[in-house]
Amino acid sequence: MEFVTRGFEYQESELAAMRGKLNEKVRAGDTNAKKQLNRVRERQKSLESRRMAALETLRREPSLIAVEDIRFLAHALVLPSNAPEDQKKFDAEVEAIAMKFAMAHEEAAGAAVRDVSKPNLARAAGLSDNPGFDLLSQHPIQGQRGIEVKGRAGIGDVELTENEWAKACTQRDRYWLYAVFDCGSPHPRLLRVQDPFGKLIVTAKGSVRIDGSAIFQAAELDVG
């Protein structure tokens, strides 16, 4: 009802402004403007009655709701789009959910965490353009860790780039893999693996692919 009321108020102000401009044209001798002015006046006169009728219809809507027999209309099969642009957008949304979930976990643990997933963000944190992980987290007791975040809409394999795997190799215990599964559901699940290079069996193909079940087996017990 508030939305409908605002709509009529907008019409009212619009008509008033229009009437003022047409009055000026009529005074200037524009005969065509006089006809338009009469139409605007008629719309202004009917505005209040139309407003009251619209609001009364809304007030009556609850009383018109009734339970009737269920009628089958149709089956609808909804499939995800295969368009590359749609898939790219979906993947980006999943990764964004995973990043927020991982950052929230770190902050809840009392860590000072920074997003270093992009070159400009990494440089601002004093790192190289491509540090090989997404989050730089400073824990009050455990110290600093680099966290690579991977998100999946459901549960599946996780792929690390060659650079990410190289950093996992050189940093070992200071490198963590945070895999956030079920990002497509209301309840994402975070599994954290310290030293993925030492704990996970991978399949190499330029980048490396990690089996989802291996992440479950190697993950820390205090998963969020």
N, C-alpha and C positions, 0 to 999 in steps of 0.2 A: 504494500500500500504506500509506503514511503517512496519507493521507486516510481510508481505511477504518479503520485503527487508531484514529485520533482519534475517529471516529464511534462505535466500540464503547466507548471510554473514556468518552465523553459518556453513552452509555446506562448504563454501569456506575455512574457517579456519580449519574445521575438515579434509577436503581432503588434505590440505597443511601439517598438522601434520602427517597424514597417509602416505603421499608421502615421508616425511623425514624419517620415520621409515623404510619404504620399501627400500629406497635408501641405508640405512645402511646394511640391510640384503643382498641386491644385491652385495654390495662391499665385503661382507663377503662370497660370493659364493653361496648364496641360489638361486637356479634356479627357484623354485616355486614362490619366491618373485618377480622375474622379470615379470612374467605373471600378478600378482596382481598389480604391478606398472604400467603396460601398461593400465590396466582397470581404475586405478585412474586417469591417465593422460587424458584418453578419457572423463571421467566424468568432469574433470576440464575444458576441451575444450568446452564441451556442456553446462557448467553451465551458462555462460553469455547469450547464446541464450535462454535458458529456463527461466532465470530471466526476460529478456525483453518480452518474450511471456506471462508470468504470469502477469506482470505489465500492458501490453497492454490489456489483457483480462479484468482486473479490470477497466481500463479506459473506456472501451466500455460498461460496465455493465449499466450505467445510460441510454444510448441510446437504450438499449434493453428492457427497462421497458415500458410496454404498457398496457392500460386498455382494458380488454376483457370482454365477458359475464361471469357472475358469474355461476359457476358450483357447484352443490351440490355433496359433496363427501360422508359424513357420519355424523351421530349423535354420540356424545360421552357423556356418562354419567359419571361424575367424582364424586366419593364418598370418604369421608375421611377414612383413614385406621383404622381398628379396632384392629390392633396389639397393645398389651400393651406397647411395647417400643416406638412405634410411638406416642401413646397417651401421654405417659409420657414426651416425647420430646416436643410435642405441648403445653402441660400444662406449661412446664418450660419456653417456649418462651413467652407465654401469660403473665405469672407472671413477666418475665423480662421487658416486655413492660410496664406493670402496675407500676413497681418499678421506672423505668426511668421517667414515666409521673408524678408520685407523687413527686419524688425528684425535678423535674424541677419546679413543682408548688410551692413547699416550697422555693426553691432558688429564684424564681421570687418574692416571698413575702418578701424577705430579711432575711430569716431564715438560720441559720447554721444547716445543716441536715447531719446526719450520718446513714449509713446502719448498722443495728444491727441484721440483719435477720439470721446470722449464729453465733454459739457460740464464735468463735475466734474474730469476729467483735464486738460482744456484750461485751466480756471481755475487748477489747481494749478501749471501751467507758466507762468502769467502771461499767458495769452492770453484772447481772448473766448470765449464759450461755443461758438461755431461758427466756428473759424478757417479752414475751407475745405480742410483737409488732415488726414491721420490721424496722421502722425509729425512730430515736431520733432527734427531731427538736427543736431548741432553737430560739424562736422568740424574736425580740428586745423589744416588748411591752407586748405581751400576755404570754411570758415565755415559759417554756418547755412543750412539749407534746410528748406522745408516739403515734405513728401512725401505725395501722395495715393496710397493703395494700392487697387488693384482686383484682385479674384481671379476667375478663371473655371475651371470644372471642366475644360474643354477649351480651345479657341481660339475667340474670338468678339469681337464688338464690346464696347466699354467705354463706359459712360455716366457722365458727370459732371453733378452738380447745377448749377443756376444759380449758387449761391454758390461752389462749387468752381471753376467756370469763370471767375467774376469775380476770384477770388483768383489764378488762373493768369494772368489778364490784367494785374493790377496788380503782381504780384511777379516775373513773367517768369523771369529766369535763376535766381532763388532758389526757384522752384517746380518740383517734379519729379513726374512720373507714374510710379509703379512698377506695371506690369501683370504679375501673376503668372498665367501660363497653365498648363494641365494640373494644376490642383490636385487633380483627381480621380484622378491617377496617382501612382505612387511617386516620380516625378521632376518636380516643378514647375519651370517655367522663368520666370525673372525678366527682364523687359525694362524698361529705365529710359530715360525721355525727359525731358531738361531743357528747360524752356520749352515745354510742350505747346501753349500758346496760339499761339506763333509757328511751331511745326513741324508741327502736325497739322491736317488738314482735317476739319471736323466738320459734322454735320447738326444744326441747332437744332430743339428741340421743347419749349421751357421749360427742360429740361435739354439737354445736348448729347451726341450719340452719336458715338463715334470708331471708325472701321473698324479691325478687328484687324490687317489687312495694313499699314495706315498706321503702326501702332505698331512693327511689325517693321522698317519702312524707316527710321523716325526714331530708333530706340533707340540708346543708346550701345553701343560695340563691346565693352566689357568686361562683357557680361551674365553674371550669376551662373549 
